[in-house]
Every structure is written in C-alpha cells, then in structure tokens.
Amino acid sequence: MASNDLEGKRVVVALGGNALGPDPKRQLELLEKTSEHLAHMVKEGINVVVTHGNGPQVGVINEAFEVASKQKDSQVQMMPLVDCDAMSQGYIGAQLTCQLMNQFRQQAIMRSVIDVPTHVTVDADDPAFKDYEKPIGAFMTEAEAKAFAKETGFKVREDSGRGWRRVVPSPVPQGIVELEPIRQLMEDGCIVVAAGGGGIPVMLEDGQYKAVDAIIDKDLTSAILAWKLEAHMLVILTAVEKAYLNFGKPTQKAIDTMTVDEAREYISQGQFAPGSMLPKVEACIKFVEAHPGGRALITSLGHAAEGLRGETGTMITA
C-alpha cells in the first residue's frame, strides 16, 4: 500500500519508548526528527494518531523518587508506579506535541495537535498480577537487587543476561477510557497524541475507576486503539527496519510480508524475542484479526516513509 493510497485514511503510529533517548534533553532532540517524519505523513493527507512508549522514562522517574525519599531528612515520598506512568505520559506527550506543532509551522500544515492523557482499563483477574514480568528502572547486581527487594518489598528478576531489575505487572489492556474524545478530535481534523506508555492502568470496581500499579504494553494498547478507531493501518516503529527469522544468527532472514497464520507459526517456533519483537508481532495480529481490512507494518522510524509506500518493513495481513 503506497503512502498516497492512504490519503484521507487513518493510521495509528506507535513510537517505541527506547527510541526516545535516555534523558529529556536527548529525547527532545530525537523527537524533533521523529516529528519531521510524522509531519510528512500528515502533509500527504494521512490522519495520524500517535502513541508512544515510556519503558525507560517511567523507570527513571520511579527511581528518582526512590533515591530522593532515602535522603536524610527528605520530605519526598515514594511515588506510586501508576502516578509515574502519568508523569511520563505527560512530559513525553508535551514534548512530542510541541515538536509536532513546530514542524507543522515549518511545513505550513494547518492542523492542530492535541495530547490526550489516556486511561486504559485492565482486568483484576489478569494473571499478570500474580506473575510479575515487566522490567523497569536501573540495572542492579544480584546482591543489590536482593537487598533492594528486601528493603522495599518490590519484586526483582534477572533481565536477559544484562543484570537484575525491578519487575512489575503488565496486564493485557481491555479498553480505552478516552476513546470517544480521541475519535472526535481525530474526526475534527486534529492530530492526536494518546495512550502514552500503554496508558494509565485503571480497574472499574463498583462503578468507580481505581488506579493500578502496573505497566501496560503500548503496542497492545495501540492495536486496540487502531481497531476501535477503524484505522486502515497500524504502524509500529522500532529499532530495526524489519522483523527477522533467526535474528542475530548467520541464517538471519528478513520478513517482507507475513499473514496472521504465518506470524503465529513463527511465534510457535520462538522466532521473536519476548519483550522485544514478540509483543509487536502479537499486537499486529490482534489488530489485523479484529479489523481484517486493516494492515499492520513493523519498521524503523527512519524507514517509515518507505514502509508506508510498501518499499520496506514487515507487513502483516489477514
């Protein structure tokens, strides 16, 4: 599907949190380039809704409160993880919105950009609340991690041979609370930034929303958002140009296109790394199965334009 074939159509673009840099200054620099690519899409007439990750950022915020709370005579208290979710969503969204507005001014694009802090519902019975798997925050040695766990009561786990980290629940997103305002803003011609970091997790109990300490996978939330908005394409931008078979091995082979059935077969073979490419492929499957007329694309930010023209990336279809 060439990018000009998407003119006037809806595309949900999911930006990876790790692509946003290790600190606010570097993040701002990277978002300037990111916004340039997104503005080109908008200029071609594509209605874009942007989501973004927050994995490194929410960990940094959480760690900062933890360190500050331990200082002598400190009046700072540990911040609940759900509030760190909201903080990261706020400042990343604010930076992205500002950079997009700057690009629109430079390219004479007469569109408004709106950042919508987004709550996402999760299920209290989700197995994730029993088996904590999502790593956040700084790496520690095993001894440091076990001391940290003893002192705080938090759970820790070894992370892919890179060291030990705190782990938190990562429940499956069920619904997007602000879906209708997002839809209305998009239909009014606005470029919407939403569902940052997968959203702020909440449970609905006795008719009341209750905040939950967890991290939601932003790609799965993006898939739900794309489905509910009846988007024509879900675009997941990551660090690599394509998904690969036998990634990192001498027999590595790029995947240009795959059907949902082929994607499931590759998953059963263990072709996609958990916490890396696997959730992205699973999100694409979720979107395409829910919205069979849609397509999903996995590629890097630098190749987004070519991917939309069908020249690169990995396209997932029904």
N, C-alpha and C positions, 0 to 999 in steps of 0.2 A: 504494500500500500504506500504509494508515494505521498509526500507531505502535502502536495497540492490537492490530493484526493481527500484530505482531512479538513479542508477549508469549511468553516462553519460547524465543525463537529467537535465533540467533547473528548478531551484527553486528560486523564489523571496522571500526573508525573510524580513519582516517588523518588526523592533525593536521599541518598544514604547518609547517615549521621557521621560515619567515619570520613566521608568526603568533605566534611565541613571544617576540618582542621582541629588542632589540639588546644587552641585558645581563642578568645574573642577577636583578637587582632588578626590572626591568620584566617579565622573564619570569615571575617569581613572581606578580606582580600579574595578568598575563594568564591564567596557569594557574588562578588562583582562579576566574575567570569561566568558563574552559573546563571546569573540574571540576564547576561547578554545572550546566552543560548536560549533561555526561555522567552526573551523578548522577540527573538527572531521567529519563534513558533507562533507567538501571538500576532506578529506582523503579517504572517502568512494566513491569518484568519482562523487559527485554531483556538477554540475555547479551552483554556488551560486551568485546571485546578491543581495546585501544588501541595504535596505532603512532604514531610522531611523526617529523618531520624533524629535521635538525641542520645544514642548509647554512650559515647564518651562524655558528652556535656552533662548529662544528669548525674553521672558518676562523680565528675569533678565538683559539681555543686554539693552533692551529698557529702563528699569527703571534706570540703571546705568547712561545712557546718560542724562536722565531726571533730576536725582539728581545732576549730575555734572554741568549741564547747569544752575542750580539755585544758584550755589555758587557765592559769591561776587567776582566780577572781573574775573569770569570764561570766558575763551575763547572757552569753549566746547559748541556746539550747539546740539539741539535735533537731533537725528539720525532718518531718515525715517524708518518706520517699514520694508519696503522691504529690506533695507540695513542691518537691524538687522537679517532678515531672512538669508541673505547671510553670515553674520558673524557667526551665529550659525551653519549653514551648513558647513562652512569652518572648524571651530575648532573641532566640533564633528567628522566630516569626517576624519580630520587629526589624531585625537586620535585613532579612530577606525582602520584606515589604519595601523598605527604604531603597534597597538596591534595585528592585524592580521598577519603582517609581522613577529613579534616576535614569534607568535605561529607556523607559517609555518617553521621558522628556527628550533624551538624546536622539531617539529614533522617530520622534513625532507620532507616537502611538497614543491616541486619545482614549485610553481605558483607565479605569480606577483599579487599585489593588486593595483588597480587604483581607486582613488577618483575623481569622475566627478561632479563638481558643476553644478547643473541642473536647468534650467528654465522651467516653466510649464505655458502653455497658459490658460487664463480664458476668459470668455465672459463678455463684458462690460454691457450687459443687464441682467446679473445674479441677481436674487432677493436679494442675499446676500449683495449687495452694498446698499440696502435700509433698510434691517433688520439685523443689526449687532448682531451676536450671539456668536462668538468665544471669550471666556475669556482669557486674558493674564496678566502676571505681578502679583504683590503682592496683597494680600487681604487688603481691607480697611473697616473701618466702613462706615455706610451710610453717615454720616456727612463729613467724609474725602473724600469719593468718589464724593459727590456732589460739594464740594469745588474744587476738582481736575478737575472735568468736566467743571466747570465754568472758571477756570484759563486756561485750555489747549484747551478747545473745543472738547475734546475727549468724546466718549460715555461710560457710565458705566452701570452696571447692577448687581443685586444680583445674586450670583452664588451658587445654590443648598444648600442654608441654611448655607453656610460657610463664608459668608461675601460678600463685593462688590468688583468688579474688572473692569478694562477697558475691553471693548468688541470691536472687530474689524470684518470686513467682512471675511467670509470664503466661497469663491465661489467654485463651482464644477470644478475640473480640466478637461481641454478639450484635451490637447495634451502635449507631452514631446519634447521640442526643440532638446535636445541632444540624442534623441532615437537612431539614426543610429550609432553615435560613441560608445554608450553603447553596442549596438548589436555587433559591430565589435570587440570591446575589449573582450566581452564575447566569441565570436567565435574564437578569437585568444588564448583563454585559460586563460584569466585574471579573477580574482575575482574582481567584480566591486562594489564600494560603490556609490550609486547615489540617487537622488531625496530626499535628506535630508530635513526633516521638511515639506515634501509635495512638495518641490520645491520653487524656487524663482518666484513669480507670475508676469506674463507679459501679456499685451494685444498686439495684432497685429493691428496697425492702419495705413492705407495708406502705407503698406509695411514696416513699422518700428515697432520694439518692444518697448513698453513703460512699464516701471516698475510700479507696482501697490502695494499700501499699503494694504496688506491682509495676511491671514494665510490660507494655503490650507491643508485640511485633508490628512495626509500622507498615511492613509490606502486606500483612494480612488485613490491617485496617484499611489500607489503600485499596485493596481488592474489593472489600465491602463497599467502600465509598464509590469506586468506579462502577460497580454493579448497580447500586442504588441510584446513581446519577445517570444510568444508562449510557455510560461513556462508550465511545467507539474503540478506544484503546487504553490500556493500562501500560504505562512506560515506567520500568524500574531502572533507575540509573545507579550504577555501581562502579567498582574499581576496574572492571575488566570489560573488554569490548563485546565478548560473547560468553555463553556458558560452554563448558568443555567436557568431553568424555576423557577419563583417565587424566584429570587435571594434574599438572606438575610432573607427569611421567614422560618418558621418551615417546610413548604412544599417544600422547595428548592429541585430541582432535576437536576442532571447533564444531559446534552445533549451529547450523544456519536456521533450520526450522525444526519443530517437533510438534506432533499432535499431543493432546492430553494423554492418550493411551501410551504413546512413546515416552512421554515425560514420567508417567507412573512406572514404567518398566525400568527406566534409568534410575529412578529413586530406589526401586527394589534391589537394584544392583549396587547401591551405595555410591553412585557416581557423584552426588552432590554433597558437599560438606555441611554438617549441621552447624547452625549459627552463622553460615556464610551464604553459599548459593542455594542450599536446600530450602530455606523459608521463602526465598524469592521465587523459585520454581513452584512451590506449593501455593503461593499467593496467585501466581499466574493461572494455575489450574483452577483455583477457586473462582477467579473472575470469569474465565472462559466457560466453565461449566454452568455458572449462574447466568451468564449472558452470552449464549452461543454465537450471536452475531458479532461479538467483540473479539479483538485480538490483544495479545499481551507481548510486550517487547522488553527484553533484557539487554542493556548495553551500557557503555560508559558515557559520562557526561560529554566528553569531547567528541563522541561519535553519535550524539543524539540526532542531529540533523540527518546524517546519512542513514541512521536506523529508521527514522520516520519515512525516508524515501525508499526503504526496502533494500538498501545497499549493504548493510552490515547489521550486526546484532543477532540475537537469537529470538525468533518469532514463534510464539506458542499459539496454536489454533485448535479449534474443536476437532 
